[in-house]
Amino acid sequence: MRPLPRHSVQRLCSTSAADATPASEYFTGAVARAAVSILGAPHFEPRLLSLLPRDLLFHPTCVRLTLFHLLPSAAPSLRFLLFLSSHLPAPHAAPAPSPPLPVVDTFLVRLPPPHAADAAELLASHLGLHPSLRAFNYALLTALRAARPDLVFRLFSAFSSSPNFPGNTATVAFLARACAADGRPLDGLRILRDAARRGFPPRLDAVAILVVAFAANGNFGKVSEILHLVIAAGRVPGTDVYQCIMHGLFARKMGTEALRVFNEIKLRGYDIDVMTYTTVIDGLCKMGCIDEAQQTWNEMVGKGMKPNEYAYCSLVDYYCKAGDLGMAFKVYDEMLGKGLKESTVSFNIIVTGFCNLGRVDEALGMLNLMVNKGIEHDVITYNILIQGLCKAGRLAEATQVYEQLLSSGLEPSVSSFTPLIDTMCEEGHVDAAVELLKVMHAKGLEPLVRSNDCVINGFCKARRAEDGMAWLMGMLKNNLKPREQTFNSVVELLSTSGKVDDALLVLSTMFKIGYELGSLTCTILVKKLCTGEVYYSHELKDILARN
């Protein structure tokens, strides 16, 4: 295929549909044949390539006229664009933009996300057909909603054609949000800062998302910088922004700082809503500060606000974890009395409370109650029961719950497998545990390191020295660090099995990691070294020196 001349593309993009030079009959006939082929066949691509010469089919004028002929129909137009993108050469530079075209805007708005962003990027990067700023921002938004920050950057790159900052405050906000979604909140902050210098005050939706990102990382210095930037631009951060900050502080066990922020915004006259109060109540409950949580609750109720389900669940969760099920059910009954409905979340909290106290039969009864009330289980429900049953030594019933999880159509998580693997190894069913690990890998789940330790210890309990050592070496090969006790178990088993050389090999690796040999394991190994046919004088000195 002959590349399209760059000057032709630029000339094509420099005029609008209204003032374009009328096409000759040569182009008119080609466009008509192309349009009929595209609209009349579900798989038009091979037919189109055989119907028209490539030089004609991919000529800029023919491409543009064909596209405008199709644009009232969104689906064929998108297919034609995708077809073009696979045959047109990638441009060395972005084509010069044409004036906004209303027909392109209409086309993009009709497309579902993220197709609108894909189509806008193709139009801009290959043909220089740019939508209006409003439609461009819509395309950016659809890319964000489709969790495609990469498409936001590509689209922006194709759209911007001057060194001056393009777009408006919405464009800036979408770019900053895309940076946060891409794990680069610092770049998002830089974009907001640079845009503010150019007269684009930061939008609060982008501010809130960046605050969430920095707070989640514990980078409260950058949170403060964002707030100063917003205030300097004459904007007032909303309550939701401070709510994100408090949530991040509580998550970092910085409850004193969170309460300071809470009291400060109250003094500033912010309208504190139920969600903000709930954030504080939940944070205090998770920190175990029930008295402060109750005071905040009373303050909220005193202002005439009705606590929501999440606020009630925070208190119920605290009392369940504290082992006070009586108080938990008192709060739970009050929640129902206020007309709030039971949910999967609230049931899971109660089920957890029963399991934590070893009352697994009552936890299983809650599962049946959920069925009777038409409340759906989620994977967390099953995981709680599996863990509770395993902790109670009821592996067979835990396995049955796991099978129920599979039959329900839900996908198990790492937390579904971990207690089963641990308990199987503990009870001597190490081969069954290995099979579960294989299932995890097949599902793309990465087991916890401790699950590998459990398998090794399971092999050691079963006196399967070679299997235990092989699994240990597999962990080291995969850059996983076994526990110190796991090394001791393997060295002890190899020693008692007469595999002294293997025991010394494992011991050497153990010392390199910085672990110590346990006293019992040391005694067993030293006896083997002293009573063996081969005298390991050097190894004995090293072992005794380290222990």
VEXVO-119218 format. One line per field, with one value per residue (C-alpha): residue number from 1; x, y, z. Coordinates in nm, 3 decimals, always signed. Example, Ala and Ser with C-alpha at 12.3 -4.5 7.8 and 13.67 -1.06 7.14 Angstrom:
2
seq: [1  2]
east: [+1.230  +1.367]
north: [-0.450  -0.106]
up: [+0.780  +0.714]
END
This chain:
547
seq: [1  2  3  4  5  6  7  8  9  10  11  12  13  14  15  16  17  18  19  20  21  22  23  24  25  26  27  28  29  30  31  32  33  34  35  36  37  38  39  40  41  42  43  44  45  46  47  48  49  50  51  52  53  54  55  56  57  58  59  60  61  62  63  64  65  66  67  68  69  70  71  72  73  74  75  76  77  78  79  80  81  82  83  84  85  86  87  88  89  90  91  92  93  94  95  96  97  98  99  100  101  102  103  104  105  106  107  108  109  110  111  112  113  114  115  116  117  118  119  120  121  122  123  124  125  126  127  128  129  130  131  132  133  134  135  136  137  138  139  140  141  142  143  144  145  146  147  148  149  150  151  152  153  154  155  156  157  158  159  160  161  162  163  164  165  166  167  168  169  170  171  172  173  174  175  176  177  178  179  180  181  182  183  184  185  186  187  188  189  190  191  192  193  194  195  196  197  198  199  200  201  202  203  204  205  206  207  208  209  210  211  212  213  214  215  216  217  218  219  220  221  222  223  224  225  226  227  228  229  230  231  232  233  234  235  236  237  238  239  240  241  242  243  244  245  246  247  248  249  250  251  252  253  254  255  256  257  258  259  260  261  262  263  264  265  266  267  268  269  270  271  272  273  274  275  276  277  278  279  280  281  282  283  284  285  286  287  288  289  290  291  292  293  294  295  296  297  298  299  300  301  302  303  304  305  306  307  308  309  310  311  312  313  314  315  316  317  318  319  320  321  322  323  324  325  326  327  328  329  330  331  332  333  334  335  336  337  338  339  340  341  342  343  344  345  346  347  348  349  350  351  352  353  354  355  356  357  358  359  360  361  362  363  364  365  366  367  368  369  370  371  372  373  374  375  376  377  378  379  380  381  382  383  384  385  386  387  388  389  390  391  392  393  394  395  396  397  398  399  400  401  402  403  404  405  406  407  408  409  410  411  412  413  414  415  416  417  418  419  420  421  422  423  424  425  426  427  428  429  430  431  432  433  434  435  436  437  438  439  440  441  442  443  444  445  446  447  448  449  450  451  452  453  454  455  456  457  458  459  460  461  462  463  464  465  466  467  468  469  470  471  472  473  474  475  476  477  478  479  480  481  482  483  484  485  486  487  488  489  490  491  492  493  494  495  496  497  498  499  500  501  502  503  504  505  506  507  508  509  510  511  512  513  514  515  516  517  518  519  520  521  522  523  524  525  526  527  528  529  530  531  532  533  534  535  536  537  538  539  540  541  542  543  544  545  546  547]
east: [+0.000  +0.134  +0.146  -0.085  +0.100  +0.114  +0.037  -0.283  -0.403  -0.324  -0.504  -0.799  -0.818  -0.795  -1.145  -1.489  -1.761  -1.938  -1.647  -1.480  -1.408  -1.687  -1.580  -1.543  -1.763  -1.467  -1.481  -1.861  -1.891  -1.628  -1.798  -2.136  -1.993  -1.809  -2.116  -2.343  -2.090  -2.051  -2.422  -2.527  -2.290  -2.210  -1.850  -1.777  -1.399  -1.285  -1.553  -1.451  -1.084  -1.171  -1.424  -1.200  -0.828  -0.636  -0.506  -0.863  -1.019  -0.767  -0.741  -0.816  -1.101  -1.263  -1.222  -1.378  -1.671  -1.742  -1.736  -1.977  -2.207  -2.213  -2.211  -2.588  -2.552  -2.331  -2.247  -2.136  -1.939  -1.750  -1.678  -1.547  -1.322  -1.182  -1.126  -0.936  -0.719  -0.593  -0.491  -0.391  -0.029  +0.028  +0.086  +0.433  +0.268  -0.084  -0.268  -0.366  -0.712  -1.014  -1.291  -1.542  -1.794  -2.147  -2.201  -1.895  -2.027  -2.361  -2.185  -1.968  -2.253  -2.454  -2.179  -2.167  -1.852  -1.569  -1.639  -1.689  -1.335  -1.192  -1.370  -1.267  -0.904  -0.914  -1.077  -0.826  -0.506  -0.560  -0.788  -0.756  -1.134  -1.176  -1.502  -1.605  -1.456  -1.783  -1.784  -1.412  -1.468  -1.755  -1.518  -1.267  -1.540  -1.648  -1.288  -1.268  -1.595  -1.461  -1.150  -0.929  -0.687  -0.455  -0.725  -0.764  -0.395  -0.401  -0.710  -0.567  -0.241  -0.432  -0.650  -0.385  -0.193  -0.049  +0.200  -0.066  -0.275  -0.586  -0.932  -1.102  -1.138  -1.328  -1.044  -0.793  -1.009  -1.039  -0.663  -0.593  -0.845  -0.686  -0.347  -0.495  -0.660  -0.326  -0.155  +0.020  -0.149  +0.166  +0.128  -0.236  -0.139  +0.119  -0.149  -0.382  -0.099  +0.010  -0.348  -0.413  -0.119  -0.290  -0.619  -0.796  -0.910  -0.917  -1.251  -1.356  -1.430  -1.065  -0.954  -1.159  -1.014  -0.656  -0.720  -0.844  -0.531  -0.287  -0.475  -0.478  -0.097  -0.063  +0.080  -0.105  +0.156  +0.028  -0.329  -0.250  -0.088  -0.403  -0.623  -0.403  -0.415  -0.796  -0.835  -0.584  -0.791  -1.097  -1.268  -1.408  -1.337  -1.658  -1.744  -1.681  -1.315  -1.268  -1.460  -1.202  -0.921  -1.073  -1.133  -0.765  -0.648  -0.861  -0.733  -0.379  -0.470  -0.439  -0.766  -0.650  -0.570  -0.901  -1.093  -0.895  -1.005  -1.362  -1.374  -1.207  -1.462  -1.740  -1.587  -1.565  -1.939  -1.945  -2.278  -2.187  -2.410  -2.491  -2.218  -1.949  -2.074  -2.085  -1.725  -1.616  -1.828  -1.698  -1.336  -1.371  -1.535  -1.256  -1.005  -1.195  -1.294  -1.655  -1.714  -1.606  -1.810  -2.118  -2.068  -2.046  -2.359  -2.549  -2.435  -2.560  -2.897  -2.924  -2.908  -3.211  -3.021  -3.123  -2.835  -2.808  -2.747  -2.372  -2.358  -2.556  -2.337  -2.027  -2.155  -2.274  -1.935  -1.756  -1.965  -1.931  -1.553  -1.559  -1.752  -2.060  -2.327  -2.601  -2.521  -2.466  -2.817  -2.961  -2.818  -2.921  -3.282  -3.285  -3.173  -3.461  -3.701  -3.603  -3.718  -3.373  -3.351  -3.121  -2.856  -2.575  -2.331  -2.521  -2.570  -2.201  -2.115  -2.340  -2.207  -1.853  -1.951  -2.080  -1.772  -1.532  -1.692  -1.681  -2.061  -2.047  -2.380  -2.555  -2.350  -2.475  -2.826  -2.781  -2.692  -3.023  -3.202  -3.054  -3.196  -3.541  -3.539  -3.420  -3.094  -2.813  -2.489  -2.165  -1.822  -1.746  -2.037  -1.895  -1.540  -1.645  -1.815  -1.524  -1.280  -1.505  -1.559  -1.188  -1.100  -1.347  -1.183  -1.481  -1.299  -1.561  -1.833  -1.599  -1.539  -1.914  -1.953  -1.674  -1.865  -2.181  -1.980  -1.882  -2.236  -2.373  -2.194  -1.967  -1.591  -1.383  -1.113  -0.779  -0.960  -1.180  -0.881  -0.639  -0.817  -0.895  -0.531  -0.407  -0.647  -0.589  -0.214  -0.268  -0.491  -0.268  -0.445  -0.149  -0.220  -0.570  -0.414  -0.176  -0.472  -0.642  -0.325  -0.336  -0.698  -0.595  -0.322  -0.566  -0.800  -0.519  -0.509  -0.178  -0.170  -0.044  +0.317  +0.199  -0.001  +0.326  +0.471  +0.170  +0.220  +0.587  +0.499  +0.228  +0.486  +0.711  +0.433  +0.370  +0.746  +0.775  +1.120  +1.183  +0.847  +0.905  +1.251  +1.133  +0.851  +1.095  +1.332  +1.038  +0.952  +1.309  +1.323  +1.008  +1.160  +0.924  +1.066  +0.966  +0.926  +1.207  +1.004  +0.950  +1.328  +1.368  +1.100  +1.267  +1.617  +1.483  +1.302  +1.600  +1.828  +1.610  +1.565  +1.940  +1.961  +2.236  +2.381  +2.039  +1.989  +2.319  +2.225  +1.897  +2.081  +2.327  +2.040  +1.873  +2.183  +2.219  +1.867  +1.956  +1.746  +1.860  +1.849  +1.609  +1.755  +1.573  +1.662  +2.022  +2.048  +1.909  +2.140  +2.452  +2.388  +2.357  +2.679  +2.869  +2.742  +2.758  +3.020  +3.154  +3.296  +3.159  +3.406  +3.375  +2.996  +2.984  +3.203  +2.988  +2.662  +2.790  +2.936  +2.600  +2.397]
north: [+0.000  +0.344  +0.585  +0.883  +1.206  +1.414  +1.740  +1.583  +1.500  +1.850  +2.006  +1.778  +1.877  +2.248  +2.280  +2.204  +2.000  +2.318  +2.480  +2.163  +2.154  +1.961  +1.606  +1.495  +1.224  +0.991  +1.037  +1.050  +0.710  +0.560  +0.697  +0.563  +0.213  +0.220  +0.337  +0.074  -0.198  -0.087  -0.046  -0.360  -0.627  -0.736  -0.815  -0.545  -0.523  -0.785  -0.674  -0.310  -0.389  -0.579  -0.321  -0.012  +0.042  +0.112  +0.446  +0.558  +0.394  +0.552  +0.885  +1.157  +1.306  +0.967  +0.874  +1.196  +1.189  +0.823  +0.895  +1.188  +0.969  +0.714  +0.937  +0.942  +0.568  +0.526  +0.154  +0.145  +0.465  +0.318  -0.002  +0.201  +0.398  +0.081  -0.055  +0.262  +0.247  -0.098  +0.014  +0.379  +0.434  +0.582  +0.957  +1.092  +1.393  +1.490  +1.630  +1.993  +2.019  +2.117  +2.341  +2.159  +1.962  +1.923  +1.593  +1.447  +1.564  +1.396  +1.076  +1.063  +1.136  +0.849  +0.595  +0.400  +0.434  +0.370  +0.363  +0.739  +0.790  +0.532  +0.693  +1.046  +0.934  +0.775  +1.077  +1.318  +1.114  +0.981  +1.233  +1.556  +1.559  +1.706  +1.733  +2.045  +2.097  +1.983  +1.656  +1.611  +1.639  +1.393  +1.147  +1.194  +1.129  +0.807  +0.685  +0.754  +0.573  +0.277  +0.276  +0.363  +0.636  +0.532  +0.632  +0.970  +1.041  +0.920  +1.123  +1.434  +1.389  +1.359  +1.660  +1.903  +2.058  +2.373  +2.440  +2.646  +2.466  +2.340  +2.271  +2.415  +2.338  +2.018  +1.900  +1.967  +1.782  +1.474  +1.465  +1.492  +1.217  +0.996  +1.042  +0.937  +0.634  +0.544  +0.547  +0.881  +1.134  +1.349  +1.407  +1.491  +1.751  +1.896  +1.930  +2.114  +2.340  +2.426  +2.482  +2.714  +2.933  +2.958  +3.067  +2.731  +2.694  +2.330  +2.154  +1.996  +1.652  +1.618  +1.757  +1.498  +1.209  +1.325  +1.374  +1.015  +0.890  +1.084  +1.005  +0.634  +0.651  +0.847  +1.146  +1.414  +1.676  +1.664  +1.669  +1.996  +2.130  +2.053  +2.229  +2.540  +2.534  +2.517  +2.794  +3.018  +2.978  +3.107  +2.770  +2.627  +2.256  +2.065  +1.852  +1.542  +1.643  +1.669  +1.346  +1.173  +1.323  +1.200  +0.855  +0.835  +0.954  +0.696  +0.424  +0.522  +0.505  +0.882  +0.932  +1.241  +1.420  +1.308  +1.450  +1.774  +1.809  +1.725  +1.988  +2.246  +2.221  +2.246  +2.570  +2.701  +2.659  +2.366  +2.190  +1.850  +1.582  +1.227  +1.077  +1.291  +1.199  +0.834  +0.849  +0.975  +0.722  +0.434  +0.547  +0.578  +0.235  +0.073  +0.234  +0.097  +0.445  +0.356  +0.643  +0.905  +0.729  +0.737  +1.109  +1.179  +0.967  +1.166  +1.494  +1.377  +1.267  +1.587  +1.786  +1.599  +1.367  +1.007  +0.756  +0.544  +0.170  +0.218  +0.409  +0.137  -0.134  +0.043  +0.013  -0.346  -0.439  -0.287  -0.478  -0.803  -0.771  -0.686  -1.009  -0.829  -0.987  -0.876  -0.510  -0.581  -0.721  -0.433  -0.184  -0.414  -0.428  -0.051  -0.023  -0.242  -0.050  +0.270  +0.115  +0.038  -0.292  -0.583  -0.638  -0.871  -0.639  -0.633  -1.011  -1.066  -0.861  -1.077  -1.399  -1.279  -1.206  -1.561  -1.715  -1.507  -1.652  -2.006  -2.021  -2.155  -2.337  -2.006  -1.856  -2.132  -2.057  -1.696  -1.829  -2.014  -1.706  -1.502  -1.753  -1.736  -1.356  -1.340  -1.167  -1.261  -1.417  -1.282  -1.441  -1.269  -1.455  -1.790  -1.692  -1.599  -1.936  -2.131  -1.959  -2.004  -2.375  -2.435  -2.254  -2.480  -2.791  -2.875  -2.918  -3.141  -2.878  -2.601  -2.798  -2.830  -2.451  -2.409  -2.639  -2.433  -2.124  -2.284  -2.401  -2.052  -1.914  -1.688  -1.693  -1.791  -1.552  -1.607  -1.586  -1.878  -2.109  -1.999  -2.142  -2.467  -2.511  -2.430  -2.674  -2.953  -2.936  -2.925  -3.232  -3.438  -3.383  -3.217  -3.365  -3.217  -2.881  -2.905  -2.968  -2.653  -2.455  -2.583  -2.467  -2.123  -2.092  -2.204  -1.924  -1.668  -1.628  -1.588  -1.787  -1.625  -1.708  -1.871  -2.126  -2.253  -2.272  -2.475  -2.722  -2.769  -2.826  -3.066  -3.269  -3.264  -3.397  -3.673  -3.756  -3.678  -3.521  -3.505  -3.339  -3.089  -2.996  -2.972  -2.734  -2.527  -2.495  -2.400  -2.114  -1.986  -2.012  -1.795  -1.536  -1.629  -1.619  -1.920  -1.876  -1.959  -2.241  -2.389  -2.413  -2.574  -2.832  -2.928  -2.948  -3.161  -3.401  -3.434  -3.499  -3.768  -3.923  -3.960  -3.697  -3.500  -3.345  -3.212  -3.085  -2.896  -2.748  -2.616  -2.496  -2.296  -2.116  -2.060  -1.892  -1.671  -1.541  -1.460  -1.722  -1.918  -2.290  -2.394  -2.570  -2.900  -2.901  -2.812  -3.101  -3.351  -3.235  -3.224  -3.580  -3.697  -3.521  -3.672  -4.027  -4.048  -4.234  -3.906  -3.654  -3.305  -3.107  -2.780  -2.790  -2.870  -2.574  -2.342  -2.469  -2.450  -2.104  -1.975  -2.141]
up: [+0.000  -0.094  +0.204  +0.195  +0.112  +0.428  +0.244  +0.109  +0.457  +0.579  +0.283  +0.339  +0.703  +0.636  +0.495  +0.628  +0.457  +0.355  +0.167  +0.034  -0.340  -0.513  -0.591  -0.949  -1.091  -1.043  -0.664  -0.659  -0.822  -0.593  -0.283  -0.395  -0.452  -0.117  +0.077  -0.080  -0.002  +0.360  +0.428  +0.244  +0.375  +0.731  +0.629  +0.374  +0.416  +0.158  -0.087  -0.056  -0.117  -0.433  -0.550  -0.552  -0.616  -0.296  -0.422  -0.478  -0.172  +0.068  -0.108  +0.154  -0.047  -0.103  +0.264  +0.382  +0.142  +0.219  +0.589  +0.559  +0.352  +0.636  +0.945  +1.001  +1.077  +1.383  +1.359  +0.990  +1.038  +1.333  +1.139  +0.847  +1.084  +1.237  +0.887  +0.797  +1.109  +1.013  +0.662  +0.686  +0.793  +1.135  +1.089  +1.169  +1.326  +1.417  +1.114  +1.129  +1.284  +1.080  +1.217  +1.439  +1.236  +1.379  +1.197  +1.373  +1.710  +1.650  +1.547  +1.862  +2.101  +1.954  +2.023  +2.350  +2.562  +2.503  +2.128  +2.128  +2.254  +2.011  +1.718  +1.817  +1.845  +1.499  +1.342  +1.493  +1.458  +1.103  +0.934  +1.129  +1.179  +1.525  +1.714  +1.896  +2.241  +2.397  +2.202  +2.268  +2.642  +2.611  +2.444  +2.728  +2.981  +2.808  +2.813  +3.187  +3.252  +3.057  +3.282  +2.982  +3.096  +2.813  +2.564  +2.735  +2.679  +2.317  +2.238  +2.398  +2.207  +1.879  +1.958  +2.076  +1.789  +1.941  +2.224  +2.399  +2.655  +2.473  +2.604  +2.908  +3.278  +3.197  +2.971  +3.248  +3.500  +3.278  +3.219  +3.592  +3.666  +3.402  +3.569  +3.903  +3.743  +3.584  +3.925  +3.861  +4.091  +4.098  +3.724  +3.782  +4.041  +3.802  +3.533  +3.774  +3.885  +3.531  +3.420  +3.715  +3.599  +3.257  +3.409  +3.435  +3.798  +3.914  +3.903  +4.230  +4.080  +3.978  +4.313  +4.500  +4.297  +4.347  +4.718  +4.738  +4.558  +4.780  +5.100  +5.015  +4.982  +5.305  +5.118  +5.313  +5.222  +4.863  +4.992  +5.166  +4.846  +4.645  +4.900  +4.891  +4.511  +4.514  +4.771  +4.589  +4.272  +4.455  +4.480  +4.803  +4.855  +4.912  +5.211  +4.998  +4.961  +5.336  +5.377  +5.153  +5.362  +5.688  +5.542  +5.440  +5.782  +5.962  +5.729  +5.833  +6.204  +6.225  +6.407  +6.599  +6.271  +6.120  +6.415  +6.389  +6.024  +6.122  +6.396  +6.174  +5.893  +6.149  +6.280  +5.923  +5.888  +5.648  +5.615  +5.763  +5.613  +5.719  +5.500  +5.667  +6.014  +5.910  +5.788  +6.131  +6.320  +6.110  +6.150  +6.528  +6.551  +6.352  +6.589  +6.889  +7.014  +7.086  +7.334  +7.080  +6.811  +7.032  +7.103  +6.730  +6.678  +6.940  +6.783  +6.442  +6.578  +6.782  +6.459  +6.328  +6.095  +6.054  +6.069  +5.756  +5.728  +5.700  +6.029  +6.207  +6.052  +6.183  +6.539  +6.487  +6.344  +6.645  +6.896  +6.699  +6.696  +7.065  +7.130  +7.259  +7.038  +7.275  +7.214  +6.844  +6.807  +7.009  +6.758  +6.471  +6.593  +6.630  +6.267  +6.152  +6.373  +6.191  +5.864  +5.728  +5.545  +5.604  +5.342  +5.246  +5.423  +5.752  +5.748  +5.680  +5.987  +6.208  +6.053  +6.128  +6.487  +6.538  +6.374  +6.582  +6.895  +6.757  +6.723  +6.367  +6.385  +6.445  +6.162  +5.931  +6.053  +5.940  +5.594  +5.578  +5.708  +5.424  +5.176  +5.337  +5.330  +4.971  +5.059  +4.824  +4.944  +4.810  +4.807  +5.141  +5.303  +5.196  +5.289  +5.643  +5.690  +5.538  +5.770  +6.074  +6.006  +5.944  +6.266  +6.448  +6.298  +6.078  +5.749  +5.586  +5.636  +5.520  +5.201  +5.151  +5.184  +4.927  +4.690  +4.750  +4.657  +4.327  +4.251  +4.323  +4.019  +4.224  +4.172  +4.477  +4.595  +4.766  +5.099  +4.992  +4.943  +5.216  +5.525  +5.342  +5.239  +5.589  +5.756  +5.503  +5.563  +5.939  +5.931  +5.700  +5.367  +5.199  +4.854  +4.860  +4.955  +4.658  +4.428  +4.559  +4.491  +4.133  +4.106  +4.233  +3.970  +3.699  +3.805  +3.795  +4.174  +4.356  +4.685  +5.002  +5.086  +5.405  +5.204  +5.057  +5.408  +5.516  +5.229  +5.321  +5.686  +5.572  +5.381  +5.686  +5.911  +5.656  +5.664  +5.290  +5.297  +4.922  +4.853  +5.134  +5.010  +4.648  +4.746  +4.953  +4.658  +4.438  +4.674  +4.671  +4.290  +4.272  +4.508  +4.792  +5.144  +5.358  +5.733  +5.971  +6.125  +5.777  +5.726  +6.068  +5.989  +5.661  +5.817  +6.103  +5.869  +5.635  +5.933  +6.085  +5.739  +5.697  +5.421  +5.594  +5.276  +5.179  +5.533  +5.515  +5.176  +5.318  +5.628  +5.416  +5.243  +5.579  +5.722  +5.411  +5.467  +5.828  +6.004  +6.311  +6.370  +6.644  +6.949  +6.885  +6.516  +6.600  +6.848  +6.597  +6.318  +6.536  +6.656  +6.296  +6.199  +6.493  +6.453  +6.074  +5.876  +5.740  +5.981  +5.911  +6.124  +5.932  +5.928  +6.302  +6.388  +6.177  +6.328  +6.686  +6.628  +6.499  +6.774]
END
